[in-house]
Amino acid sequence: PALVSILLLAVSLPARADFTIAKGGSTRCVIVQQPGATLAESNAVHELAETLGKITGATFQIQEAGDAKMPKQAIVVGQGAAARKLFPEVALEKLGSEELVMRVKGGRLLLAGGRPRGTVYAVYRFLEEQGGVRWWAPWATDIPHRPSLRVSELNVRSRPAFEYREPFWWAGFDAQWKAHNGANGENHPIPEALGGCIKYKGFAHTFYPLVPPDKYFAPHPEWYSLINGKRTHENAQLCLSNPELRDFVVLRVKEWLRESPEDKIISVTQNDCAGACECPNCKAIDDAEGSPSGSMVAFVNYIAEKIEPEFPDVAVDTFAYQ
């Protein structure tokens, strides 16, 4: 048989940045909350302690960052002087409103993010990815039993890919389920105690709320769809090429946003029916573009351009519809 020579090399590897949360059902760290934490962040801290207790069987203490010397083994939650001192490379003050950081360094674990929801998301994502928790539905949660829990080499910084996230599903209407799973839509709002949600003005089918036909059809029938040679507001839309109507809707959209300055998206969306305008101007745009989306998109872009100087951070929403 052939002889095989084996050369063994001793290689010095860098120490792993492990962080032990619990061992054998006993805690190995303290949870540290930052001074000035929001209600949502404070609630997330307490849920972190409670859920880690359910996973490991250990009892986790919560300590304010300013109460005493920082423990050598700590889960540091949220932004604050202590977090900035321990993790200066993260630049916590520059994190976006939903951006999160999960990082192990020097015997500490940082779970933090921007406001209002970044730190909340950091806690929930940590419990999901490192603790194995699954919030399937409001009535169905998996919490594994792991008496020993350790995190290795954790260095994550991320933010959601989509600005607005709204699963349109019965279970997805539950505020706590939405917060756990990173949904932030206003349909069935999320209270501030759970991080709040993006404020959305109108939400859907806003043509007639913006231009009520019972008030405006009689004096301005030309603002409504021309169908089979007749102006109508029944099972119809608006005359999207009419310049007076366009400027009127600009004024109405500005009124809505001034009433609700916290709103960051406004719905300029067609009625829940067919009935696109067939007037020569609307038809010319639609024929050139290949569908009634031609006049719709031109209309919405006009609204967006006109409100931008006063509302530069507001998105104008419409439907990819029919």
C-alpha positions in Angstrom: 0.0 0.0 0.0 1.1 3.6 -0.7 2.5 5.5 2.1 0.9 8.9 2.8 2.8 11.7 4.5 0.6 14.1 6.4 2.0 17.5 7.4 0.2 19.2 10.3 0.6 22.9 10.6 -0.4 24.9 13.7 -2.2 28.0 12.5 -2.9 30.8 14.9 -6.5 32.0 14.2 -8.0 35.2 15.6 -10.3 34.8 18.6 -13.9 34.5 17.7 -16.1 37.4 18.9 -18.5 35.1 20.6 -21.2 36.5 22.9 -22.8 34.2 25.5 -26.4 35.1 26.4 -27.2 32.1 28.6 -25.6 28.8 29.5 -27.4 25.8 31.1 -30.5 27.9 31.8 -28.6 30.7 33.6 -28.1 34.2 32.3 -24.6 35.4 31.3 -25.4 39.0 30.5 -27.4 42.1 31.4 -29.7 43.9 29.1 -28.9 47.7 29.1 -31.5 50.3 28.0 -30.4 53.7 26.9 -31.6 56.8 28.8 -34.2 58.7 26.8 -35.5 55.5 25.1 -38.9 55.9 23.4 -41.9 54.0 24.6 -41.6 51.7 21.6 -37.9 51.0 22.4 -38.6 50.5 26.1 -41.3 48.0 25.2 -39.0 46.2 22.9 -36.4 45.9 25.7 -38.9 44.3 28.0 -40.1 42.0 25.3 -36.4 41.0 24.6 -35.9 40.1 28.3 -39.2 38.2 28.5 -38.6 36.3 25.2 -35.0 35.4 26.0 -36.3 34.1 29.3 -38.8 31.9 27.5 -36.1 30.6 25.2 -33.4 29.9 27.8 -35.3 29.6 31.1 -33.0 32.3 32.6 -34.1 35.5 34.2 -32.7 38.6 32.5 -32.2 41.9 34.3 -32.7 45.3 32.6 -30.4 48.1 33.6 -30.4 51.8 32.6 -27.1 52.7 30.9 -26.5 55.6 33.4 -27.3 53.7 36.5 -23.9 52.1 37.1 -20.7 51.0 35.4 -21.4 49.2 32.1 -21.4 45.4 32.7 -18.7 43.5 30.9 -21.3 41.2 29.4 -24.2 43.3 28.2 -26.8 43.5 25.4 -26.9 47.2 24.7 -30.2 48.3 23.2 -30.8 51.5 21.4 -29.0 54.8 20.8 -27.3 56.7 23.6 -23.9 57.9 25.0 -23.0 54.4 26.2 -23.7 52.8 22.9 -21.8 55.5 21.0 -18.8 55.2 23.3 -18.7 51.4 23.0 -19.4 51.3 19.2 -18.1 54.5 17.8 -17.5 52.9 14.4 -21.2 52.4 13.9 -22.1 56.1 13.7 -25.5 55.5 15.3 -26.6 59.1 14.9 -26.6 58.7 11.1 -28.8 55.6 11.0 -32.0 55.9 9.0 -35.5 55.8 10.5 -35.8 52.0 10.0 -32.1 51.1 9.7 -30.8 48.6 12.2 -27.5 47.4 13.6 -26.7 44.1 15.3 -23.0 43.8 16.3 -20.9 41.8 18.8 -17.8 43.5 20.1 -15.7 43.3 23.2 -18.1 41.2 25.2 -21.1 43.3 24.3 -24.0 42.9 21.8 -25.4 46.0 20.3 -29.1 46.1 19.1 -29.8 49.5 17.8 -31.2 51.6 15.0 -32.7 54.8 13.9 -36.0 56.3 15.0 -38.8 55.6 15.2 -38.5 51.9 14.3 -34.9 50.9 13.8 -34.1 49.7 17.4 -37.5 47.9 17.6 -36.6 46.1 14.3 -33.2 45.2 15.6 -34.6 43.5 18.7 -37.3 41.6 16.7 -34.8 40.6 14.0 -32.3 39.4 16.6 -35.0 37.3 18.3 -36.0 35.8 14.9 -32.5 35.1 13.4 -30.5 34.3 16.5 -33.2 33.1 18.9 -35.2 31.1 16.4 -38.5 32.9 17.2 -41.3 32.8 14.6 -44.4 35.0 14.7 -46.4 33.1 12.1 -49.7 34.7 13.0 -51.2 36.5 16.0 -52.4 33.1 17.4 -49.3 31.1 16.3 -45.8 31.8 17.7 -42.8 29.4 17.9 -40.4 30.0 20.7 -37.7 27.3 20.8 -36.2 26.0 24.1 -32.4 26.6 24.2 -31.0 26.7 27.7 -27.6 27.7 26.2 -27.6 30.5 23.7 -24.5 32.0 22.1 -24.0 34.5 19.3 -20.9 34.4 17.1 -19.3 37.0 14.8 -22.5 39.1 14.5 -22.0 42.3 12.4 -25.2 43.3 10.6 -26.3 46.7 9.3 -29.4 46.8 7.1 -32.6 48.5 6.3 -35.8 47.4 4.6 -35.8 47.3 0.8 -39.3 48.8 0.5 -40.3 52.1 2.1 -43.9 51.0 2.7 -44.8 47.4 3.7 -48.4 46.3 4.1 -49.3 42.6 3.9 -53.0 42.6 3.0 -53.9 39.5 4.9 -56.3 39.1 7.8 -53.6 38.2 10.3 -51.5 41.0 8.9 -53.9 43.6 10.2 -52.8 42.9 13.8 -50.6 45.7 15.1 -48.2 43.5 17.1 -47.9 41.0 14.3 -47.0 43.8 11.9 -44.4 45.2 14.2 -42.8 41.8 14.8 -42.6 41.1 11.1 -41.4 44.5 9.9 -44.7 45.8 8.3 -45.2 49.5 8.7 -48.4 50.3 6.7 -51.2 52.5 8.0 -54.1 50.3 7.0 -55.0 49.1 10.6 -52.5 51.5 12.2 -49.6 50.5 14.5 -49.6 52.5 17.7 -46.6 54.5 18.8 -46.0 52.1 21.6 -45.0 49.5 19.0 -43.0 52.0 16.8 -45.9 53.5 14.8 -46.3 53.4 11.1 -45.9 55.4 7.9 -48.7 57.9 7.6 -50.7 57.6 4.4 -53.3 60.1 3.3 -56.3 58.7 1.5 -55.0 55.1 1.0 -57.2 54.2 -2.0 -59.8 55.3 -4.6 -59.4 59.0 -3.9 -60.7 60.6 -7.1 -64.2 61.4 -5.7 -63.1 62.2 -2.2 -60.8 64.8 -3.8 -63.4 66.0 -6.3 -66.8 65.1 -4.9 -69.4 64.9 -7.7 -72.3 65.9 -5.5 -70.5 69.3 -5.1 -68.7 69.8 -8.4 -70.4 67.8 -11.2 -73.2 70.4 -11.7 -70.9 73.4 -12.1 -68.0 71.4 -13.7 -69.2 68.4 -15.7 -66.1 68.8 -17.9 -64.0 67.6 -14.9 -65.6 64.1 -15.1 -65.3 61.4 -17.7 -66.7 61.7 -21.2 -68.2 58.2 -22.0 -70.1 57.5 -25.2 -70.3 61.2 -25.8 -71.8 62.1 -22.4 -70.2 63.6 -19.3 -70.9 61.4 -16.3 -69.8 60.6 -12.7 -71.5 57.2 -12.5 -69.1 54.3 -12.8 -66.6 56.8 -14.2 -63.3 58.6 -13.5 -62.0 62.1 -13.9 -61.1 64.0 -17.1 -57.4 63.7 -16.4 -56.2 66.0 -19.2 -58.4 69.0 -18.1 -56.0 71.8 -17.0 -58.5 73.4 -14.6 -59.2 70.0 -12.9 -55.5 69.3 -12.6 -54.8 72.6 -10.8 -57.9 72.1 -8.6 -56.6 68.6 -7.5 -53.2 70.2 -6.8 -55.0 72.6 -4.4 -57.0 69.7 -2.8 -53.9 67.6 -2.3 -52.1 70.5 -0.7 -55.1 71.0 1.6 -55.1 67.3 2.6 -51.3 67.4 3.4 -51.5 70.6 5.4 -54.3 69.0 7.5 -51.9 66.0 8.1 -48.3 67.2 8.1 -47.1 63.8 9.4 -48.3 62.0 6.2 -45.5 61.0 3.9 -47.5 59.3 1.1 -50.7 60.7 -0.5 -53.0 58.6 -2.6 -54.1 60.0 -6.0 -55.9 56.9 -7.2 -58.8 56.2 -9.5 -62.2 55.0 -8.6 -62.8 51.2 -8.1 -64.4 50.8 -11.6 -63.7 51.3 -15.3 -65.0 54.5 -17.0 -61.8 56.2 -18.2 -62.4 59.5 -20.0 -62.8 59.3 -23.8 -62.5 63.0 -24.6 -60.1 63.8 -27.5 -57.3 65.0 -25.2 -57.4 62.0 -22.8 -57.8 59.6 -25.7 -54.8 61.1 -27.5 -52.6 60.5 -24.5 -53.9 57.0 -24.0 -53.5 56.1 -27.6 -50.0 57.3 -27.7 -49.1 55.4 -24.5 -51.0 52.2 -25.3 -53.6 52.2 -22.4 -55.5 54.5 -20.0 -52.4 54.5 -17.8 -51.0 57.1 -20.1 -53.4 59.9 -19.0 -53.3 58.5 -15.4 -49.5 58.7 -15.0 -49.3 62.1 -16.8 -51.9 63.4 -14.3 -50.2 62.0 -11.2 -46.8 63.3 -12.3 -48.3 66.7 -12.8 -49.7 66.7 -9.2 -46.3 65.5 -7.9 -44.4 68.2 -9.7 -46.7 70.9 -8.4 -46.7 69.9 -4.8 -42.9 69.2 -4.6 -41.8 72.7 -3.6 -44.0 72.7 -0.5 -43.9 68.9 0.2 -40.5 67.6 -1.1 -40.6 64.5 1.1 -44.1 63.3 0.2 -44.6 60.5 -2.3 -47.6 60.5 -4.6 -49.2 57.1 -5.0 -51.4 55.7 -7.7 -52.5 52.3 -8.9 -51.2 49.9 -11.5 -54.8 49.2 -12.2 -56.9 47.8 -15.1 
